[in-house]
Amino acid sequence: MSYVRTTEHREMRSQMIHQWKPWLKSTGAKTEEGKAVSSMNAYKGGVRQKQRELNRQLNEQMIAVINLLG
């Protein structure tokens, strides 16, 4: 955090946000189809899992080579 948020600051921000009511203007998926699409936004396609498996295999190979070279 770049600055300290005081109790007064938090109270002021809370009052401002309650005046703005940003939750009334929020946008998002309205239809079931749109909700299904947006639910996949964070999906990475399993890349991380594949990278971990590849890393594990490479480590095993490296250990085997080191053992062969002695």
Beta strands, then each sheet from edge to edge (+ up, - down):
end
